[in-house]
Amino acid sequence: MTVSIATQFDEEVASIGEFVTRDQFFGRAQRINTPESRLLLQVLMLALDDAQLAGTPASSRSEEMARQANDWIASDDTGLMSCRMICETLEIDIGTLRRRLLCARRVRSRHAVI
């Protein structure tokens, strides 16, 4: 089965939808169509995936990856490939992204205790 580039793009954008507002998701998704924007989106998505490894039953390497990803997301660095600059380039509100990541982490930790 062959996956079209458009389908792959839709899946990539949809997976970040949990961390951005509805307006950001639908308003900006159509603009993320250059190779550069897609690369930045992939970097951000990987960091969000890694950040969610914190507190899961995983190896010490996974915990380190989660710590590094969370540090990168929380940083106010404005370097070229910083989380802040990637979010600004993709027109994603970094505050909303951080709050939703924290909320998702809290929900997961509550379900893990149950």
N, C-alpha and C positions, 0 to 999 in steps of 0.2 A: 504494500500500500504506500503510495506517495503522498506526502503532506505538502500542500502548496505553501509558498512563502506567505501568502495572505493569511492562511489558517494559522501558521506558526506565529505570525505577528499578533493576531487576535488573541492567541493563548498567552503570549508573553505580556501583553498589555492587561489582559484580564487578571493575571495572577498578581499584579501590583494593586489592583482595585481595592483590596482590603485595607490598604494603608494611605489612600488619598481620598479626598472628598469626591462626591458625585460629580460636581462641576469640573474639578480638575481631571477626573478620569475621562469623562466624555468630551470635555472641551479640548483637552491636550492630546488625547490618544490619536487623533487624526494628524496631528503635527509631527508625531514621532515616526517619520517615514524616511528619514535619511539614514544612511549607514552609521553616521556618527551618533545620531540620536539613539538609534537602536543599541549601539555599543554602550552608551551611557546608561540606558535603561537596563541592559543586562548586568552591568556592574552593580547598579542599585539593587536589582532583584536578587543577585547572588548574596550581597551583604544582608538583605532582609532575611533570606533563607538561613544564612549562617547565624544571624543574630537570634533566631528562634530556636537554635540548638541549646541555648542556655537552660540549664535545669532539667534537661532530658537525660534519660539513662544512656549515656554515650561514653566514648573514650575520652581520655584527657586531651587528645588532639582536637576533638569536637568542641570541648569546653574552651580550649584556647582560641579556636576559630570564632566561637560565639563571643568571647570576650573582646577579641580584636574587632569584630564587626560592630558590636555595640559601642565600643570606643570610637570607631570611625563615624558612626551615625550620630553620636552625641557630640562630636567635636565641632567647634566653631571655626575650624581651619578654613581658609578661603583659597587654598591651593588649587591647581588645575584639575586634579581628579578627586578633590574633597567631596564629601557627601553634600555639603552646602552648595558648592558650585554645580554639581550634577543636578541637584534639585532645582536650582535657579535656571539652569539651561533648559531643563524639561518643564519648567513652570509648575513645579510641585512645591507646595508649602511645606517646608521642612518641619515646622512646628506641628502641623497636623500629622505628618508621617511619624514623627517621634511619639506623639500622644497615642496614635493608633497602634504602634508597635508595643508600647507599654501596656495598653489595654489588652491586646492580644496575648501578651505574656501573662498578665494577671488571670485572664480567663483560662488559659492552659494550665496554670499552676493550681487553680481551684478544681479543675477537672481531674488533675493528677492526684489530688488529695482524696477525692470521693471514692 
